[in-house]
Amino acid sequence: VDVLLCCGDFEAIRTPTDLACKACPEKYRAMGNFPDYYSGKKRAPVLTIFIGGNHEASNYMNDLFFGGWAAPNMYYLGRSGVVTVHGLRIAGMSGIYKKYNYHRGHFED
């Protein structure tokens, strides 16, 4: 395995502040083990490329709006992005489809 693709709800939650920014009911909020990867205590065994889903820490994903390394060996494609790995072009778009919001557009602050 050369690369692992995660297609949403990666949940890169580093801190309790990130957890508070996670869009989900309170009963589903949990820290998980991402802080160990973020700090470098653990390292993903293969390159992991991910997009954001609808249950992410929006504050951290907005910090990496255009993509970037979320942790060692873990790359976030940003709101939309393209990378090439071993000659294979990988593209992704974060988010979910909501019919009632689809035509509203996205406006940056």
C-alpha positions as CSV (number, residue, x, y, z in Angstrom):
1,V,0.0,0.0,0.0
2,D,1.5,3.3,-1.1
3,V,-1.2,5.7,-0.1
4,L,-4.4,5.7,2.0
5,L,-7.3,7.9,0.9
6,C,-9.9,9.0,3.5
7,C,-13.0,10.4,1.8
8,G,-14.4,12.6,4.6
9,D,-15.0,12.6,8.4
10,F,-11.3,12.2,9.1
11,E,-11.8,14.1,12.3
12,A,-8.4,15.8,12.8
13,I,-9.2,16.9,16.3
14,R,-6.1,18.2,18.1
15,T,-7.4,19.8,21.3
16,P,-10.6,20.3,23.3
17,T,-11.0,23.6,21.4
18,D,-11.1,21.7,18.2
19,L,-13.6,19.3,19.7
20,A,-15.9,22.1,20.6
21,C,-15.8,23.2,16.9
22,K,-16.8,19.7,15.6
23,A,-20.2,19.8,13.9
24,C,-22.1,17.0,15.5
25,P,-24.4,16.2,18.5
26,E,-22.6,16.4,21.8
27,K,-23.0,12.7,22.5
28,Y,-20.7,11.9,19.5
29,R,-17.9,14.2,20.5
30,A,-14.7,12.4,21.5
31,M,-11.0,13.3,21.2
32,G,-9.8,10.1,19.5
33,N,-6.0,9.5,19.0
34,F,-5.2,12.3,16.4
35,P,-3.3,14.4,19.0
36,D,-0.7,11.6,19.1
37,Y,-0.2,11.9,15.3
38,Y,-0.3,15.7,15.4
39,S,2.4,15.9,18.0
40,G,4.6,13.4,16.2
41,K,4.3,10.8,19.0
42,K,2.8,8.5,16.4
43,R,3.3,8.5,12.6
44,A,0.9,7.1,10.0
45,P,2.5,4.0,8.5
46,V,1.6,5.1,4.9
47,L,0.9,8.5,3.3
48,T,-2.6,9.4,4.2
49,I,-4.5,11.9,2.1
50,F,-7.9,13.2,3.2
51,I,-10.7,15.5,2.5
52,G,-13.1,17.1,5.1
53,G,-16.6,15.8,5.7
54,N,-19.4,17.3,7.6
55,H,-18.1,16.2,11.0
56,E,-14.8,18.0,11.2
57,A,-13.2,20.5,13.5
58,S,-14.0,23.5,11.3
59,N,-11.4,25.8,13.0
60,Y,-8.5,23.5,12.0
61,M,-9.8,22.7,8.6
62,N,-10.2,26.5,7.9
63,D,-6.5,27.0,9.1
64,L,-5.6,24.6,6.2
65,F,-8.1,26.1,3.8
66,F,-5.9,25.5,0.7
67,G,-4.5,22.2,2.1
68,G,-1.4,21.1,3.8
69,W,0.2,18.7,6.3
70,A,-2.3,18.1,9.2
71,A,0.3,15.8,10.9
72,P,3.4,14.0,9.8
73,N,2.5,11.8,6.8
74,M,-1.2,13.0,6.8
75,Y,-2.1,15.5,4.1
76,Y,-5.3,17.5,3.9
77,L,-6.4,18.4,0.3
78,G,-8.1,21.6,1.6
79,R,-11.6,22.7,0.5
80,S,-10.5,21.3,-2.9
81,G,-7.2,20.2,-4.1
82,V,-5.1,18.0,-6.4
83,V,-1.8,16.2,-5.7
84,T,0.2,13.7,-7.6
85,V,1.5,10.5,-5.9
86,H,3.7,8.1,-7.8
87,G,2.3,9.5,-11.1
88,L,-1.3,9.2,-10.0
89,R,-3.3,12.5,-9.9
90,I,-5.6,12.5,-6.9
91,A,-8.3,15.2,-6.6
92,G,-10.8,15.9,-3.8
93,M,-13.4,18.3,-2.7
94,S,-14.4,18.6,1.0
95,G,-17.9,19.0,2.3
96,I,-21.2,17.5,1.7
97,Y,-24.1,18.0,-0.7
98,K,-27.1,19.8,0.7
99,K,-29.8,20.5,-1.8
100,Y,-31.1,23.6,0.1
101,N,-27.7,25.2,0.3
102,Y,-26.3,24.1,-3.1
103,H,-27.0,27.3,-5.0
104,R,-26.1,29.7,-2.2
105,G,-22.4,29.8,-2.9
106,H,-19.5,30.0,-0.5
107,F,-18.4,33.4,0.7
108,E,-15.1,33.9,2.6
109,D,-15.0,36.3,5.5
